Amino acid sequence: MARRLRPVRLDFLESAPLRLVFDTEVAASPRAVYRALADDVADSPSWFTAVSAARPTAGGAGREIRLRGGVVFQERVMVTDAGERYAYRVEETNAPGVRALMEEWLLAPAPHGTGTRVRWTMAAEGTAPFRLVLRLARSRVGRSFRDAMRNLDRRLASSPAP
């Protein structure tokens, strides 16, 4: 059964009791990566294998994300800075133990001049068992992120630019 979570603000990304932060570089441009994250939400399962279904809601102001294994998130988009930043908080979920959850994607030109530096932050608050599970899953979540970014980069490289 879905539960409403605490409606946190953007400062939660820095103050959350548990933060998972992952970085990688991809060859695609920040604009292309942003478009895949924010504009092509329904295509997410094609490159982020942890996601089984995704759809924009509320005219793009929200998202519904279904993970493999049955977890569902109803999200509200908080920031849409094209090509730079995309952030959302979870409003409702069926995941046990979570009280607040927010994610942020920061995109910047890669330091060597081509491609994009991608930083994904997951900020969470929850019960002690939830925090323990998330800490134990940190390496798997990181691997899932890196795999998703590799998949996305391959997908974007094989797609014609708009």
C-alpha positions as CSV (number, residue, x, y, z in Angstrom):
1,M,0.0,0.0,0.0
2,A,1.3,3.5,-0.9
3,R,2.2,5.9,1.8
4,R,2.8,9.6,1.6
5,L,6.3,10.7,2.5
6,R,7.4,13.8,4.3
7,P,7.5,16.7,1.7
8,V,11.2,17.8,2.0
9,R,12.7,20.8,0.3
10,L,15.8,21.0,-1.8
11,D,18.1,21.6,1.2
12,F,17.3,18.0,2.1
13,L,19.8,17.0,-0.6
14,E,22.6,18.2,1.8
15,S,21.0,17.6,5.2
16,A,19.5,14.1,4.8
17,P,20.6,11.5,7.3
18,L,21.6,9.2,4.5
19,R,23.1,10.4,1.2
20,L,24.4,8.2,-1.6
21,V,26.4,10.1,-4.2
22,F,27.7,8.6,-7.4
23,D,29.7,10.2,-10.3
24,T,30.7,9.1,-13.7
25,E,31.5,10.6,-17.2
26,V,29.7,9.8,-20.4
27,A,30.5,10.9,-24.0
28,A,27.1,12.4,-24.6
29,S,26.5,16.1,-24.2
30,P,24.8,17.5,-21.1
31,R,21.9,18.5,-23.2
32,A,21.4,15.0,-24.5
33,V,21.7,13.4,-21.1
34,Y,19.3,16.0,-19.6
35,R,16.8,15.3,-22.4
36,A,16.9,11.5,-21.6
37,L,16.4,12.2,-17.9
38,A,13.8,14.9,-17.9
39,D,12.0,14.8,-21.3
40,D,12.1,11.2,-22.3
41,V,11.0,9.7,-18.9
42,A,9.0,6.8,-20.5
43,D,12.2,5.6,-22.2
44,S,14.1,5.2,-18.9
45,P,13.6,1.4,-18.7
46,S,15.5,1.0,-22.0
47,W,18.7,2.2,-20.4
48,F,18.1,2.0,-16.6
49,T,17.6,-1.7,-16.0
50,A,16.4,-1.2,-12.4
51,V,13.4,0.6,-13.8
52,S,10.6,-1.6,-15.2
53,A,8.2,1.3,-16.2
54,A,8.2,5.1,-16.1
55,R,5.8,7.7,-17.2
56,P,5.5,11.5,-16.7
57,T,2.5,12.7,-14.7
58,A,0.8,16.0,-14.1
59,G,1.9,17.4,-17.4
60,G,5.5,16.7,-16.7
61,A,5.5,18.1,-13.2
62,G,5.6,14.5,-11.8
63,R,6.7,11.0,-12.6
64,E,5.6,7.5,-11.8
65,I,8.5,5.1,-11.5
66,R,8.2,1.4,-11.1
67,L,11.3,-0.6,-10.2
68,R,11.9,-4.3,-10.8
69,G,10.7,-6.1,-7.7
70,G,7.5,-4.0,-7.4
71,V,8.5,-0.8,-5.7
72,V,6.6,2.2,-7.0
73,F,7.4,5.9,-6.6
74,Q,5.1,8.8,-7.3
75,E,7.4,11.8,-7.7
76,R,7.2,15.5,-7.9
77,V,9.8,17.3,-10.1
78,M,11.4,20.1,-8.0
79,V,14.1,21.4,-10.4
80,T,14.4,21.5,-14.2
81,D,17.5,23.5,-15.2
82,A,17.9,22.3,-18.8
83,G,21.3,20.6,-19.4
84,E,22.4,21.2,-15.8
85,R,20.2,19.9,-13.0
86,Y,17.1,17.7,-12.6
87,A,15.7,17.0,-9.1
88,Y,12.6,15.3,-7.7
89,R,11.2,14.1,-4.5
90,V,9.1,11.0,-3.8
91,E,5.6,11.9,-2.7
92,E,4.3,8.4,-2.3
93,T,5.8,4.9,-2.3
94,N,5.1,1.4,-1.3
95,A,8.7,0.9,-0.2
96,P,8.8,0.0,3.5
97,G,10.6,2.2,6.1
98,V,11.2,5.3,3.9
99,R,10.1,8.6,5.4
100,A,11.6,11.0,2.8
101,L,13.4,10.6,-0.4
102,M,14.8,13.0,-3.0
103,E,17.1,12.6,-5.9
104,E,19.2,15.0,-7.9
105,W,21.1,14.7,-11.2
106,L,23.8,17.3,-11.8
107,L,25.3,17.6,-15.3
108,A,28.4,19.5,-16.3
109,P,30.7,19.5,-19.2
110,A,33.4,16.9,-18.6
111,P,36.7,18.3,-17.4
112,H,38.6,17.1,-20.5
113,G,36.3,19.1,-22.9
114,T,33.9,16.5,-24.3
115,G,31.1,14.7,-22.8
116,T,29.3,15.1,-19.5
117,R,30.2,14.6,-15.8
118,V,27.1,13.1,-14.2
119,R,26.5,13.2,-10.4
120,W,23.5,11.4,-9.0
121,T,22.5,12.0,-5.4
122,M,20.0,10.0,-3.5
123,A,19.0,11.7,-0.2
124,A,16.9,9.6,2.2
125,E,15.4,9.5,5.7
126,G,13.8,6.4,7.1
127,T,13.6,3.8,9.8
128,A,16.8,2.1,11.1
129,P,16.2,-1.0,9.1
130,F,15.6,1.1,5.9
131,R,18.9,3.0,6.5
132,L,20.8,-0.3,7.1
133,V,19.4,-1.9,3.9
134,L,20.3,1.2,1.9
135,R,23.8,1.4,3.3
136,L,24.3,-2.3,2.5
137,A,23.0,-1.8,-1.0
138,R,25.3,1.2,-1.7
139,S,27.7,-0.7,-3.9
140,R,24.8,-2.4,-5.9
141,V,23.1,1.0,-6.3
142,G,26.4,2.5,-7.5
143,R,26.9,-0.4,-10.0
144,S,23.3,0.1,-11.2
145,F,24.0,3.8,-11.8
146,R,27.2,3.2,-13.7
147,D,25.6,0.5,-15.8
148,A,22.7,2.8,-16.5
149,M,25.0,5.6,-17.6
150,R,26.9,3.3,-19.9
151,N,23.6,2.0,-21.4
152,L,22.4,5.6,-21.8
153,D,25.6,6.7,-23.5
154,R,25.5,3.8,-26.0
155,R,21.8,4.6,-26.7
156,L,22.5,8.3,-27.2
157,A,25.5,7.5,-29.4
158,S,23.4,5.4,-31.7
159,S,20.5,7.9,-31.9
160,P,20.5,10.8,-34.3
161,A,20.8,14.2,-32.6
162,P,17.6,16.3,-32.9
